[in-house]
Amino acid sequence: MKVIINSIFSFWRPSVGRKMTLYFMLFGLIIFYVTSVIYGIHATHNFIKLTEKFINRQLVSMEYYNQQGDFISKNIGKRLPELYSLFNMLKYLPSDFNSITDFSIYCKDNKTDIWENIIIDENAFLKTEPVDDKEIIDKLNETLKKSNFHAHPYFYGTSQILTMLLNITANNDKNRYVLKIDGDIKGILGMIDKMLTIFTLFTIFILALSHFLGYLFSRKIANPIKLLAKGAATIAEGNFAYRFKVTEKNEIGYLAKSLNIMAESIEKHVSEIMRHMKMQETMNKIDKAVLSSRSRKQLLDHVIGIVSTLLNYNSIGIALRNEEKKGYDLISYYVGRRPGLISDTPFISDSEISLPGSYDTHNIFQMTSNIPEGLSHLIGKNVGSVINIPLFVTEKYKGSLMISRVEHCGFDMEEERTIKMLADQVGVALQNVQLSEEREKLFWGILIALSRTIDAKSNWTAGHSERVAAFVEKIGIEKGFTEERLVTLNISAILHDIGKIGVPEQILDKPSGLTEEEFVKISSHPQKGAEIIEDIPFYPEIKGGILHHHEKWDGSGYPANLKGYDIPEFAQIIAVADVFDAVTYDRPYRKGWSKEKAVAFLNEKKGVHFSPDIVDIFTKII
């Protein structure tokens, strides 16, 4: 059904080529008809001239007609066979498709100006009839003003009667005489009747020739139009790089050029729109990712994530200006190091960088050759090109964002613009990071001060909590903890002995063994520590590390006699670090052990007092 409907629509909506072919065929028929009409007009015109010439010649040859005035009027009622024969000869005049059907003579009396119709009957007698038809009278009067008058058009293509009026007044006539001749123009129908076969063949020839010419011209015109339509559809589908091949220097060629200009303009505008959209998308990513950074490492991770989707790069580095040390604090992707939460940030001095005189980190610059060796600390070795974008916070230089690649091609304007946008947001993020770091330093300062206050209760435990925190951080890094868990683990380690604040110094510094009552007091410090931080909104893992760091793997520890993996993970880690630090430092009741002896002790108690996994990790990194 669908095929039938499509066929019907295709019939009613033919293609341009078919339309042009039909137009050519119609044009051929029109030309044929017009040619026939012109031929008919020409034949009719010749017939009129021939008739007029024949009549004048015959009348002139009749000497008595010209010599005697009013020859026709004087012979009314008489028989004039010569005149009758003359008019009969008109019926045999040569013509393609015309013939004389009737004729008559009109006479206008010179005295009365009345027109009479002089009729020649079949016996050649002349008789008269009055003329009352005003239309005929007007035509007769008009004929007297010129040599002839014919009242009908030459030809309309069908049979019709052609009326010819000829002024036949002689020089000596007082009256006026007009000859009226009616000729039957058979028209094209008459010619078809005579030459039906020839006409049919000629019509077929005209149609075939028109169809052939129409097909050729339609192909020449329609095919380029089809190509233009196909190309326009390709562009509409989104292939704005498509271009038309312009080979013709006519209207179609001009149209193709115009479409190419339009496609180029569309491609340019679409590219510009896509560039703006991509730039806006990049800005959104930068806003969401970079501005949410709370640490330098997190900031670098966000920068790397954004750059990796936008650029072909080899390494990324953020160099933060350190005016006190006259150099830069570095966070470098290529190094792969994971800075500790309490450890120092890598640093490179100005003398190590030693940039050429024309380059300044305060300005945007690119280097594609002779890259200083000092920059390898930031961007790595085997670098072909590097771009430096300064970082500003409230118009104050804070450092540089440097991105390198292996190739020596450098970075184009679009890439430089993107990196500059990134650097602007990184500068804002750095301000947030610095504020966050200052708050973090204050926070850690308070924690460390608190831990030192606790450790200061005994001359033998100074720095114990900080050393335990450093150990557990290394264990957490080895276990792949997130930065957030590392922070909470460090807090738990720093505060693991906070409960000792309520234990008397005499018990902490006692050189001999503890009594049962003293042991109860000392063993209550984990629970007291948990109670102290109860109302502080820390993560629950911090409390677990403080409360259970004296539990033992076999369940013989305190305060809850937890066993194996029931012991919180933070408590497992702190327990190993706590014992290691405690046994390697002097106590009032014994000398500190060597590292080897302490490690041997941990291995001995592995699976008894301590988590086997934690001991294995600790002994590997210690």
N, C-alpha and C positions, 0 to 999 in steps of 0.2 A: 504493500500500500504506500509505504514511504517513497519507494522508487517511482511509483506512478505519480505521486504528488510532486516530487522533485522534477519529473519529466514535464509535467504540466507547467510548473513555474518556470522551468528552463525554456519552454516554448514561448511563454508569454513575456519572458525577460531574456531575450537572446543576447549573446555576447556582442561586444563592440565589433568584432570581425564579421559576425553574421549580419549585424545591422548594416555595416558598410557594404557588404555584398548585396543585401536587399536594396540599399539605396542606389547602388550602381545599376542593378537590374531595373529599378523604377526609373532611374535617370535615362537608361537606354531606351525604355519604352516611351518616355516623354520626348526624348530626342527624335525617336522614330515618328511619333505622332506629330510633333512640331514640324518635322521635315515634310510629312505628308500634307499638313495644313499649308505650309509655305508653297509646296508644289501645287496644291489645289488653288491657292490664291494666284500664283503665277499663271497657271493654266486658264483660270477665269479671266484674269486681266488680259491675257493674250487673246482670249476669245472675244472680249469686249472690243479691243482695239481692232481685231481682225474684222469683226462685224461692221464697226464704224467705217473702217477703210473700204470694206467691200461695198457698202451702201453708197458712200460718196463716190467711189470710182464708177459704179454702175450708173448712178444718176447723172454724173458728169458726161458719161458716154452717150446718154440720151439727149441729143442736141436740142430736140424740141422741148425738153423739160426745162432747159435753162433759157432758151430763146423766147418761149412763150411765157408770159407772166401768169401766175396762178394756174398752172397746167392742171393740177389735181382738182381744184374747185370748179373749173370750167367743164370737167368731164364727169361731174356727179350725175348719176342716172345713166351713164354710158358704160360701155364695156371697154376695159383697158387690159387686154391680155398681156401686154408687155410688162406692166407693173405687177401683175399677178405672178408672172413667171419669175420676175426679179425676186419677189419675196419668198417664193417657194425654193429658190436656190439657196436661201439662207439656212434652210434645214440641213443642207449637205456641206456646210462649212466644216473644215477639219478641226477637231477638238479632242482632247484626251478623254474627258468625261462630261461634256456639255452637249446640249441639243436644244434647238428652237422648238417651242411648243405652240406659240401663238404670236401674232403681231397685228397691229392696227395703226391707222393714221389719224392724228388729231389736227384740226384746223381752227385757227382763231381769226374770226372776221375782223378786218382792219377797221371797219366802221363801228361795229357794235361791241367789239372785244368779247364776243361770246364764243366759247369753245364748242366745237362739234366733233363727234367721233365719226370718221369716214371709214366705212367697213367695205372690204372687198370680199364678195361672196365667192362661192366655189365656181361660179360662172364668170368671174372676173368683172362683175358689175359693181359700180361704186354707189353707195348709199350712205346717208348720214343719220346720226342719232345725237340728241342733245346730251351734254355732259353736265350732270348735277353734283357729282362727287367733289366736294371742296378740296379734299386731300389730293385728288388727281389734278385738279385745276392748279393748285399751288405748285405741284411738281412740274406741271407743264410750263407754267410761267417761269419757274426757276431754270428750266431747260433752255428757254429762249435766251437766257443771259450767258450761256456758255454752249460749247459744242455738243456736250452730252450730259446726261445725268442718270445715274443708276441708284435706285432707292434702297437696295439691300446690301448687306456686307458681302464680301467676296465668298466666304466659305466658313462653315461651322463644323464640317466633318460629316454631316448627314445630308440626305436629299432635301433640296429646297428649290423654290422658284426664284430666279434672278430676273428682275425687271430692269430693262435698259431703255432710256428715253434719248432719242437722237434728234437734233435740230436739223431738218432737211430743207429749210427755207432757201429757195434760190434767190439770186441777186435781183431778178425782175419781179419777184412775187410781192404783192401788196399785203396779202394775208400771211399768216405765220403757220408753219407746218412742223409737226413733231411726230416722229415714228416711234411707236412703242413696241418693243420686242420682249417677249417672255421666254427665258431660257431655263431649262431644267438642269440644275447642277447635280449630278448624281452623287457627287462627293466620294468619300473614301469607300462607302458601301458599294457604289457602282464599280469602282476599280477592283474591290475584293471579288465581286461577282465575276468580273472579267478575268482576273488573275489570281484566283483562290490559291492555287498550288504555290505560285511564286511568292505570294504574300505570306502564306503560312511558313514556307521555308525561310523567307527573309526575317520573319518575326522570330523564329527559332534561332536563327543566326544571331540576331540582335541580343536575344536573351542569353545565349551561350557566351557571346563576346562580353556582354555586360557582367555576367557571373564570373568569368575568368579574370577580367580586369578588376572587378570588385574584390575577388579573392586575393589577387596580387597586392593591390593597394591596401586592403585591410590587414594583410600580414605585415606589410611594411610599416603600417601605422599602429596596428593593435599589438604586435609583439613587443615593441618598445614600451607601450603602455602597460602591458602585462608585467614586463620586467620592473617597471617603476612601481606598480602595485605590489609585486612580490617584495621588492626592496623596502617599500614603505611598511609592509607587514613585518618584515624582519626588524626594522627599527622600532616599530611599535611593541615588539616582543622584548625589547630591552637591549638589542645589539646596536648600541649607538655608534660603534666603530665602523659599521657598514657604510660603504660609499658606492654610488652609482658610477658606472663606466660611461663617460660622456664621449660619444663618437660622432653624433649628429650635430649639425650646426643649424638646426631649425627650432621650432617651438618646443619640441620634445627635449632637445638638447638643453635649451634654456631652462625647461622645467627640471631636468635632471640636475643641472648646476644649482638651481634654487633649492632643490631637495638636499643636495650635498651641503650647501651652506646652512640649511635648517638643521640637518643632522649634526653638523659640527657645533652649531650653537647649542643644540639640545645636549650633546655630549659634554660640552664645556660647562653648561649650567648644572647638569646632573652630577658631573665630577665635583663641581664646587659645592653642591648641596651635600653630596656624600662626604666630602672633605669636612664640611662644617658639622655634619652629623657625627662623623668619626671623632672630630675634635671635641664635640660636646660629650660624646660617649666617654672619651678619654678623660675629660674634665670630671665627669661624674664618678668614673672609677677612681681617679686621683682623690677627689673629695671624700669618697666613702672609705677608701683603703688607707691612703696616706694620713689623712687627718684623724683617723682612729688609732694611729700608732701611739703606744705608751712607752716604748723603749727604743733604743737605737737599733737593736737587732730586729725588732718587729718592723721598724720603719724601713730598714734595708730589705727585709723579706717582702714587704708590700711594693717597694720600688722595683725589685727584681721581677715580681709577678706582673706588674704593669708593663715594664719594658720588654719582657719576654714575648708579650702578645703584640707589640708594636714595632720592635726593631730587631735587626740582625746584630747581635752584640757578642762580645767575648767575655767582658768583665764589667762590673759596676762597682764604683766606690764612692763613699761619702767621706769627705775629709773635713772635719770640724776644726775651725781655727782655735788654737790655744795660744793666746797672747803671752801668758805667763811663761810658757816653755819655749816660745818662739818656734812654733811648728804646728802640726796637725794631729789630732786624734783621729784614727782611721777605723772604718768599718769596711772591709774589703771582701767582696763575694768570692774572688778567685782563691783566696787563702783558705777558706773553708773552716776557719777556727771559730769556736763557739765561746765568746767572752763570758767569764764568770760574773756572777752577780756582785761579788765583792772584789774580784781581781781587777787589775789595772787594764785600761783600754790601750791597744797598740798605738804607738806614737812614731811620727817621722818628723825630723827637724827641717827647717828651711834650708840648711846647708846640704842636706841629703837630696832634696828635690833639685836644686840648682837649675831652674828654668832659664832659657836664653833671655837676654835683656828685653826683647820685644814682646815677651809673653808675661802675662800677669794673671794670677788666679782670681783677681778681683773682676776680670773681664771675661767675656765669652771668647774662646779661641779654639781652633782645631789644629792638630798636628798630624801630618801624614808621612813625615820622614824626620830622621834625626831626633827621635824621642829620647829625652834624657833618661839615663839609667836609674836615676832616683825615683822616677814615677813607677818603676816596676814594683815598688813596695805597695803601691795602691792598685795598679791596673794589671800587673803581671808582666811576664816577658813574652817575646815573639808577638808583639803588638804592631799592627800596621798603621792604625790611625786612632786618635783619641780626641774626644771633645770635652771641654771644660765649661760648665755652666755655674756661675757664682750663685751662692745661696745668700739671700738677704732677709733679715727680719727687722721690720720697722726701719728700713733703709740702712741697716748696719750689716756689714759683711760678717757672715757666720761660718762660711766654709765653701766647699765646692762639691758639685756632683760631677763625677767623671765617668764616662762610658767609653769603652774601647772595643775595637773589632780587629780581626786578623788582617783583613784587606786594607790596602792603601787608598781606598776610594774616598774615604772621609764620609761625612754625613751631609745629605742634601738639605735644602731650605725647609722642606716639610718636616723632616726628622728633627732638625734643629729647633723648629718652632714647637714641636711636641715635647722635646726634652726641656725646653725653656719653661713651658707650662708646668711640666712635672717638677722642675726645680723651684718654681714659684710656690707650689703647694708644699714641696718638701721643706722649704724655708719656714712656712707657717707651721708645718708639723714639727719641725725642730724646736720651735719655740714651745709648743705643747710638750714635746718630749723633755726639754730642759726643765720646764716647770714640774713635769711628772718626776723627773730624776731628782730634782731638788726636794720634792716632797718625799720621794723614796729614800734619799739620803738622810733626811730628817727622821723618817720612820725607822730606818736601820740604825741610825745614831741613837735613837731612844732605846731600841731593843738591845743594842750592844752595851749602852750605858747601864741598862737594867741588869743584863747578864754579868757585867763586870762588877756591879754592886753586890750581886749574889756571890760571884767568885771571890770577891775581896773579903768576904767573911772569914775566909781561910787563906793563910799564906801559901798553901800548897795547891790551890785550885785556880790561881790567876790565869786567865786566858783559856780556860778549859772549854767553856761554851762556844767561843769563837772557833777554836780548833775543831771541835766536833761538827760545827756548822760547815766548815770548809771540807771535812771528810765526807759528810752526807751529800753535799752538793756534787762532788765527783761521782759518788755512787749513783745519784739520781740521773746525772748526765749519761753515765754508762748504761743505765737501764732505759734511757730514751724518754725521760720525763719531759712533759711540756714545760714551758717557761713558767706557767702559772703554778704547776705542781712543785717545780723547783723552789719557787718563792715560799710556798706554804711549808715545804720540807725544811727550808732554812729557818723559817720562823719557829717551827716546832723544835728544831735543834738548838737554836739560840735560847729558847725558854724552857728546855727540858728539865732544868734543875731549879726553876723559879720557886718551887715548893720548899727549897732549903732555906728560904728567907726566914722561916719560922723555927729552924733547927739551931740550937745553941752552938756557939763557936767551940765550946769545950768538947762537944761530941765530934764536930767536924775535924778538929785538930788533935784528937786523942791519940797518943802514940801506941797505946795497947789495945787489946780487943775490947769490943763493946759489950756492955751488959745486956741482958734481955730487954730491960726497959729502954735502954739507949737505942737498941736495934729497932724497937717498935717506933721510936720517934724518928729515926733516920729513914726507916722504910715507909713512913707516912708521907714523905715529901712528894711522890708522884701524884697522890690523890689531892694533896693541898695545892699543888701547882695547877691541876685541872680545875679545882674550885676557884682559884684566883682568876683564871681566864674565862670562867663560866659565862660571865655577862659580856665578854668582848666578842663582837660579831665576826669571829674568824671562821674559817672552814673547819668542819668536824675532824678532818684528818690531823689538824694541829693538836687538838685536844687528845686524840688517840695516841699520838706520838709521845706527848708529855706523860699521860696516865700510865702507859703500858711499856715504857722503855726498859723496865726491869723484869719484864716477863721472860721466861726461858722456854726454849723450844720443846723441852720435855714436860712442861707444865709445872715445874717446881719454883717458878718465879712469883713475883707479887706485883700488884695487889689482888689480881683476879685469878691467878693460877691458869692463865690461858695457855693453850698448847698449839704448837705448829702454826698452820696458816690461819688459825683463829686470832693470832696476834696481828694487830694492824701493821700494814707494810711499813709505815713511817717508824713505828716502834721497833720493828725488826732492824731497820737500817741504823737508827740512833743507838740501839743496844750495842751493835758491833763497834761503831765509831767511839761511843762513850767508854767502853771497856778498853779499847786499844789506847786511847789517849790517857786514861787513868793509870794503866799499868806501865806506860812508858815514861811517866813523870814520877818524881819522888813524892813519897807520902811520909808522914811522921812515923809510921810504923814499918816502912821499908824503903829501899832504894828503887828508882825506876828501872824497868827492864829495857833491854835492847830491842831494836825493831825485830830482829830475827826471832828472839824469844817470844815476843808478843804475837807475831804471826804464827809461830808454832803452837802457842796456847789457843789461838782462835781456831786453828785447824783441828786441834785436839778436842775442843768443845763444840765443833761443828756438828749439828744434828742433835746436840745435847742441850747446850745453852743457847746456841745461835742458829739462825737460818743458814742452811748449807749454801743456798744461792748467793746470799748477801756476803758471806765469808769469801766465797770464790771470787766475786767481783772485787771486794775490798783488797784481797791479797794480790790481785792482778794489777790494781791501779796504785797501790801504796808505794 
